[in-house]
Amino acid sequence: MKTVQEPGKAVDMKRVNAILGLAAAFIFFTGCADGSGNGPTSTGGTMFIYTANSGPASNNISTFKVTPTSGVLVPVGLPLAAGTTPQQVVLDTRGQFALVANAGSANLSSYQIGSAGTLSLLATTPVGTNPQLPTIDPLDRFLFVPNFGSVNLSVFTFNSTTGALAAVAGSPFATGTNPGSASVDLQGHFVWINNVADGNISMFFINPGGAPFLTPAPLSPLATGTTPQRVTFLTLPNTKLIAYIANAGDDTISAFEVNQANGGFILPAVLGSPYTTGTAPSAVTINPAGTLAFVANALSNDVSVYTIDQTTGALTLVQNPGPPLSNSFPSGTNPNAVTLNPAGTFVFVANAISANVSVYAVNQLTGILTQVVGSPFSTGGGQPQPVTVDPTGQFAFVSNLGSDSIAVFSINQVTGVLTAAAGSPFAAGDQPLQATVVIR
C-alpha cells in the first residue's frame, strides 16, 4: 500500500530513501539499452574491465584483465587517480577512450586506452556541480554531461581520433532541477534530459555546427510522473521512435512518440500511458529484439515485464502465471536494475540488500520469466551494483559497493546458471561502481 503524506504525518522514508538511491543510480547504465555497462561489442581480442572506486579512500579507477577460460580477474598496474567521487567509466563506441565524471570535484577525467588495457590520462576538464554519467552520442561526435547540482548540461565536441574535448558555444545549457542523465537517439539528432526534482524532461534538438548548438524542442519541458528515471528510446519497425520513462516516485512508466523532425514529442501520449509498475521502478530496459520491456521495482522487490506493440509502442503488462497469479516476478530485496545478455534470453537483477543476483530465463514470445536453477546467486559481498554482462555473454561482473570487491560469474549459455570464478569476489578499491567492459 502506498503512503500518502497528510498534514502532520510522517512521510514513507523507505520510499524516500529508495528514490534518492535511484536518483543517484543514473550512473548505472546511461546510454546502454540493456544496462550492461559494456563498451564496443567486438568479440575478438582480450577482455578488460574498469571500475570507478568512488569512496574517499580511493577516488581512482581500477583495471583488470579477464582470464578468457575462467573469468579470473588479474589487476593491470595500480589504480589510476581520478577526481573526487568518480562515477562509472564510460567508453566511446570504438573502445579507444574512457571518460569519468567526478561528482565531488566538478570535473571530467578523460583517458586513452592502450592495447594492454592500460589507461593514460589525457585531460581534466571542468564541468558543473555534481556531474552525472556522461553520454557520448552514437556517432562519437559530442559529449553530454548533466550537472545535477548546477541545473544545467555541459556539452563538448569529441575528437574520436585524439579524445580531445572542446566546449560548444553556449555550454552549459539550462535544464530543469537535478538533471540526472542524458539520452541521445541513435541518429544523434536530439538529446532528452530527465529532471529528477521537477518531474519532467528537457528536450533539445542538436544543431551540429549551428548556433545555438542545442535548440529546445516545442513543448519542452515534457511533464512525466514523479522522479523520472533515464529516458530509453526504441525505434519500431515502422520507424516510429518511442521514449519510455520510468517514474520512481509514482510507480508508473510514461511513453511518448518522438517527433523526429524537432526532437519534441507528438501529442497525445502513447495509448495507455502511463503504465502501472511495482514500487519505485528503475529505468526501462528493452530486449535486443525491441519486443519486451523490463523494470526492477526497488521497494516491492520484484520485476515488471511488458510486451511492446510493434506498431504503436504501447505496453501490455505480462502476468506471472504463478502460482499464485500476479502482476510481477519476485526478486531479492531492493533490486536495482535489469540487465540482459546479448541474445536477450536471460535477465539478471542485482539485489542490493539481499546481496545476490536473481537470474531468469525469458520466454521470447510471452515475456514470462522463470528463475533458473540455483537463483538467486550470492555475490559474496554487500550492496551489489547492477550486473554487467560482457559482449560475448560469457561472463557476468557484479561490483560489491559495500565490501570493496567484484564478483565474477561464468554464464551457462543454455541454462543461464551462474558459476562463481575461482577466487571470486576479487578485491577492488573503496566503493566500486558498476564495471565497464572493453575488448581490445
C-alpha positions in Angstrom: 0.0 0.0 0.0 1.4 3.4 -0.9 1.9 6.0 1.7 0.4 9.5 1.1 1.7 12.3 3.2 -1.0 14.1 5.2 -0.6 17.3 7.2 1.3 16.5 10.4 2.1 12.9 9.4 5.4 11.3 8.5 6.4 10.5 5.0 7.3 7.0 3.9 11.1 7.1 4.5 11.7 3.8 2.8 10.2 5.2 -0.4 12.2 8.5 0.0 15.5 6.6 0.5 14.8 4.3 -2.4 14.0 7.2 -4.7 17.2 9.0 -3.6 19.1 5.9 -4.3 17.5 5.6 -7.8 18.3 9.3 -8.4 22.0 8.5 -7.7 21.8 5.4 -9.7 21.6 7.1 -13.1 25.3 6.3 -13.3 24.4 2.6 -13.7 23.5 2.4 -17.3 23.0 5.7 -19.0 23.4 5.2 -22.8 23.3 1.4 -22.5 20.0 0.0 -23.7 20.4 -3.2 -21.7 22.1 -1.7 -18.7 25.2 -3.8 -19.3 27.8 -1.1 -18.9 29.6 -2.6 -21.9 31.8 -0.8 -24.4 32.2 -1.9 -28.0 30.8 -5.3 -28.9 33.7 -6.8 -30.8 34.2 -10.4 -29.7 37.9 -10.8 -30.6 40.9 -9.8 -28.5 41.5 -9.5 -24.8 38.8 -8.5 -22.3 39.3 -5.9 -19.7 37.1 -4.4 -17.1 37.2 -1.0 -15.4 35.7 0.0 -12.1 35.5 3.5 -10.6 36.3 3.4 -6.9 34.0 6.2 -5.7 34.8 6.1 -1.9 37.0 8.7 -0.2 39.8 6.1 0.4 40.3 5.6 -3.3 38.9 8.2 -5.9 40.5 6.2 -8.6 40.0 3.7 -11.5 40.9 0.0 -11.3 41.8 -2.0 -14.4 41.6 -5.8 -14.6 42.3 -8.3 -17.3 39.8 -11.1 -17.6 41.2 -14.6 -17.9 39.5 -16.0 -21.0 38.8 -19.5 -19.8 37.9 -18.9 -16.2 36.9 -15.2 -15.7 39.5 -14.7 -13.0 40.5 -11.1 -12.7 44.1 -10.0 -12.9 45.0 -6.4 -11.9 46.6 -4.3 -14.6 49.0 -2.0 -12.9 48.0 0.2 -9.9 44.7 2.0 -9.8 44.8 5.3 -11.7 43.9 8.6 -9.9 40.7 10.3 -10.8 38.9 13.3 -9.4 36.7 13.2 -6.2 33.9 10.7 -6.2 34.4 9.3 -9.7 31.3 7.9 -11.4 31.1 4.8 -13.7 33.6 4.6 -16.5 32.1 5.4 -20.0 33.7 4.4 -23.3 33.4 5.8 -26.8 31.9 3.4 -29.4 35.3 2.1 -30.5 36.7 1.5 -27.1 39.6 3.8 -27.6 38.9 6.3 -24.8 37.4 6.3 -21.3 35.6 9.2 -19.6 34.8 9.6 -15.9 32.6 12.3 -14.4 33.9 13.3 -10.9 30.9 14.2 -8.9 32.8 15.7 -5.9 35.3 17.8 -7.8 33.0 19.1 -10.6 35.2 17.9 -13.5 35.7 15.2 -16.1 38.7 12.9 -16.4 39.4 11.6 -19.9 41.8 8.7 -20.7 43.3 6.9 -23.7 43.0 3.1 -23.6 46.2 1.3 -24.5 46.4 -2.1 -26.3 47.1 -3.8 -23.0 44.1 -2.1 -21.4 46.0 0.5 -19.5 44.6 4.0 -19.1 46.6 7.2 -19.7 45.2 10.5 -18.5 44.6 12.9 -21.4 42.9 15.8 -19.6 40.9 17.0 -16.7 38.0 19.2 -17.9 35.8 21.5 -15.7 32.1 20.9 -15.8 29.2 21.9 -13.5 28.4 20.9 -9.9 27.8 17.2 -9.1 28.2 15.9 -12.7 26.5 12.6 -13.6 27.4 9.9 -16.0 28.5 11.4 -19.4 26.8 10.3 -22.6 28.7 10.2 -26.0 26.4 10.4 -29.0 26.2 7.3 -31.1 28.3 8.9 -33.9 31.2 9.7 -31.5 30.8 13.5 -32.2 29.6 15.0 -28.9 29.7 14.5 -25.2 26.9 15.5 -22.8 27.3 15.8 -19.1 24.2 16.5 -16.9 25.2 18.6 -13.8 22.8 17.5 -11.1 23.8 20.3 -8.7 24.1 23.3 -11.1 20.9 22.6 -13.0 22.5 22.5 -16.5 24.1 20.4 -19.2 27.7 20.7 -20.3 28.2 19.8 -24.0 31.6 19.2 -25.7 32.7 18.2 -29.2 34.5 14.9 -29.0 37.5 14.2 -31.3 37.3 10.4 -31.9 40.9 10.3 -33.1 42.6 12.1 -30.2 39.9 12.0 -27.5 40.1 15.8 -27.1 37.1 17.7 -25.8 36.1 21.3 -26.6 33.1 23.1 -25.1 30.5 24.0 -27.7 29.2 27.6 -27.9 26.6 28.3 -25.3 27.6 25.4 -23.0 26.4 24.8 -20.3 22.7 24.8 -21.3 19.9 25.3 -18.7 17.9 22.3 -17.8 15.3 21.6 -15.1 16.1 20.9 -11.4 18.5 18.0 -10.8 19.2 16.7 -14.3 20.0 13.0 -13.9 21.1 11.7 -17.3 21.3 12.4 -21.0 19.8 10.2 -23.6 20.6 10.6 -27.3 18.7 8.9 -30.2 20.6 6.5 -32.5 20.9 9.1 -35.3 22.3 11.7 -32.9 19.6 14.2 -33.7 18.4 15.2 -30.2 19.0 14.7 -26.5 16.5 14.3 -23.7 17.3 15.1 -20.0 15.3 13.7 -17.1 14.9 16.4 -14.4 14.6 14.4 -11.2 13.1 17.0 -8.9 10.8 18.7 -11.4 9.0 15.6 -12.8 9.7 16.4 -16.4 12.0 16.0 -19.4 14.1 18.7 -21.1 14.1 18.1 -24.9 16.7 19.5 -27.2 17.4 19.3 -31.0 21.1 19.1 -31.8 22.4 21.5 -34.4 25.9 20.3 -35.4 27.9 23.4 -36.4 24.9 25.6 -35.8 24.1 28.3 -33.3 22.7 27.7 -30.8 24.1 24.2 -30.7 21.0 23.0 -28.7 17.5 24.2 -29.5 14.7 23.5 -27.0 12.1 21.3 -28.7 8.5 22.5 -28.9 6.6 22.0 -25.6 9.8 21.4 -23.6 9.9 20.5 -20.8 7.7 17.5 -21.1 5.7 16.5 -17.9 6.2 13.0 -16.7 5.4 11.3 -13.4 7.3 11.9 -10.2 11.1 11.3 -10.0 11.6 10.4 -13.7 14.4 8.0 -14.5 16.7 7.8 -17.5 14.9 8.0 -20.9 15.0 4.9 -23.0 14.4 5.2 -26.8 13.1 2.5 -29.1 12.7 2.6 -32.9 9.8 0.5 -34.0 9.7 -1.5 -37.3 7.5 1.3 -38.8 10.3 3.8 -37.9 8.3 5.5 -35.1 10.5 6.5 -32.3 9.2 5.9 -28.8 10.5 7.3 -25.5 9.9 5.4 -22.2 10.4 7.0 -18.8 10.0 5.1 -15.5 8.7 7.3 -12.7 10.2 6.1 -9.4 8.0 8.4 -7.3 4.6 7.3 -8.5 5.2 3.8 -9.8 4.5 4.3 -13.5 6.1 4.3 -17.0 5.4 7.2 -19.3 5.6 6.6 -23.1 5.7 9.2 -25.8 6.1 9.2 -29.6 9.1 11.4 -30.5 8.9 14.0 -33.3 12.0 13.1 -35.3 11.9 16.5 -37.1 12.5 18.6 -34.0 13.2 16.3 -31.0 9.9 17.0 -29.3 7.0 14.7 -28.7 3.8 14.0 -30.6 0.5 14.5 -28.8 -1.2 12.5 -27.4 1.0 10.2 -25.3 1.2 6.5 -26.4 -2.1 4.8 -25.8 -2.5 3.6 -22.2 0.4 5.7 -20.9 1.2 6.0 -18.0 1.5 2.3 -17.3 1.5 0.8 -13.7 4.7 -0.8 -12.3 5.7 -2.1 -8.9 7.0 0.3 -6.2 10.0 2.6 -7.1 10.8 1.3 -10.6 14.2 1.6 -12.2 14.9 2.9 -15.7 13.3 0.9 -18.5 15.4 -1.9 -20.1 14.4 -3.2 -23.6 15.4 -6.5 -25.1 17.5 -6.6 -28.2 14.5 -7.6 -30.4 12.6 -4.5 -29.1 9.6 -6.6 -28.1 9.8 -6.7 -24.3 10.4 -4.0 -21.6 11.6 -4.6 -18.1 11.8 -2.6 -14.8 13.2 -3.7 -11.4 11.0 -2.4 -8.6 13.2 -1.4 -5.6 10.6 -1.4 -2.9 8.2 -4.1 -4.0 11.1 -6.4 -4.6 10.1 -7.7 -8.0 10.4 -7.2 -11.8 7.6 -5.9 -14.1 7.6 -7.1 -17.7 5.7 -5.7 -20.7 5.2 -6.7 -24.3 5.7 -3.8 -26.7 3.2 -3.2 -29.5 5.3 -3.1 -32.7 3.1 -0.5 -34.3 2.3 1.9 -31.5 4.8 1.2 -28.8 2.1 0.6 -26.3 3.0 -1.6 -23.3 0.9 -4.6 -22.1 1.8 -6.0 -18.6 2.9 -9.6 -18.6 1.3 -11.6 -15.8 3.2 -14.1 -13.8 1.2 -17.4 -14.1 2.5 -18.4 -10.6 1.1 -19.9 -8.7 -0.2 -17.6 -7.5 -1.1 -15.4 -10.4 0.4 -11.9 -10.1 1.4 -8.8 -12.0 5.2 -9.2 -11.4 8.0 -11.6 -10.9 9.7 -11.9 -7.4 13.3 -10.9 -7.0 15.6 -10.5 -3.9 15.4 -7.5 -1.7 15.9 -4.0 -3.2 16.6 -4.9 -6.9 18.4 -2.0 -8.6 18.4 -2.6 -12.3 17.7 -5.1 -15.1 20.5 -6.4 -17.4 20.0 -8.7 -20.4 22.5 -11.0 -22.0 23.3 -10.1 -25.7 20.9 -12.7 -27.0 18.1 -11.4 -24.8 17.4 -14.9 -23.4 18.3 -14.3 -19.8 17.6 -11.4 -17.3 20.0 -10.6 -14.5 18.9 -8.5 -11.5 21.2 -7.5 -8.7 19.5 -7.2 -5.3 21.3 -4.6 -3.1 20.1 -5.6 0.3 19.9 -9.4 0.0 23.4 -9.3 -1.7 22.6 -11.6 -4.5 21.7 -11.8 -8.2 18.3 -13.2 -9.5 18.6 -14.8 -12.9 15.6 -15.6 -15.1 15.1 -17.3 -18.4 12.9 -15.2 -20.8 10.1 -16.6 -22.9 10.7 -14.7 -26.1 7.0 -14.9 -27.1 5.2 -14.2 -23.9 7.8 -12.4 -21.8 7.2 -14.7 -18.8 10.3 -15.0 -16.6 11.3 -18.3 -15.0 14.1 -18.2 -12.3 16.9 -20.5 -13.3 18.1 -23.4 -11.1 20.0 -22.0 -8.1 18.8 -18.4 -8.4 19.4 -16.1 -6.6 23.2 -16.4 -6.6 25.3 -14.8 -3.8 27.8 -12.1 -4.8 29.9 -12.8 -1.7 29.7 -9.1 -0.8 27.4 -6.2 0.3 25.4 -3.8 -1.8 25.9 -5.3 -5.3 25.6 -2.9 -8.1 23.8 -3.6 -11.4 25.2 -6.6 -13.3 27.5 -6.1 -16.3 27.4 -8.9 -18.9 30.3 -8.9 -21.4 29.6 -8.6 -25.1 30.1 -12.3 -25.7 27.6 -13.3 -23.0 30.2 -15.5 -21.3 30.7 -13.6 -18.0 28.7 -11.5 -15.5 30.5 -9.0 -13.3 29.0 -7.5 -10.1 30.7 -4.8 -8.1 30.0 -5.0 -4.4 29.9 -1.4 -3.3 29.6 -2.2 0.4 32.5 -4.7 0.6 35.0 -3.3 -1.9 35.1 -6.3 -4.2 34.0 -7.6 -7.6 32.1 -10.9 -8.1 32.7 -12.7 -11.4 30.5 -15.5 -12.7 30.6 -17.6 -15.9 27.2 -17.9 -17.5 25.9 -21.2 -18.8 24.8 -20.4 -22.3 22.0 -23.0 -22.2 20.6 -22.7 -18.7 21.7 -19.3 -17.5 23.1 -20.7 -14.3 25.9 -18.7 -12.8 29.1 -20.3 -11.6 31.5 -18.1 -9.5 35.0 -17.8 -10.8 37.8 -19.2 -8.6 38.7 -16.6 -6.0 35.6 -14.5 -6.6 34.9 -11.9 -5.3 38.1 -10.1 -6.1 39.4 -7.1 -4.1 38.8 -3.7 -5.6 39.1 -0.1 -4.3 36.8 1.7 -1.9 33.1 1.6 -3.0 33.5 0.2 -6.6 30.7 1.1 -9.0 29.3 -0.9 -11.9 32.0 -2.5 -14.0 32.6 -1.4 -17.7 33.9 -4.0 -20.2 36.0 -3.5 -23.3 37.5 -6.0 -25.6 40.8 -4.9 -27.2 
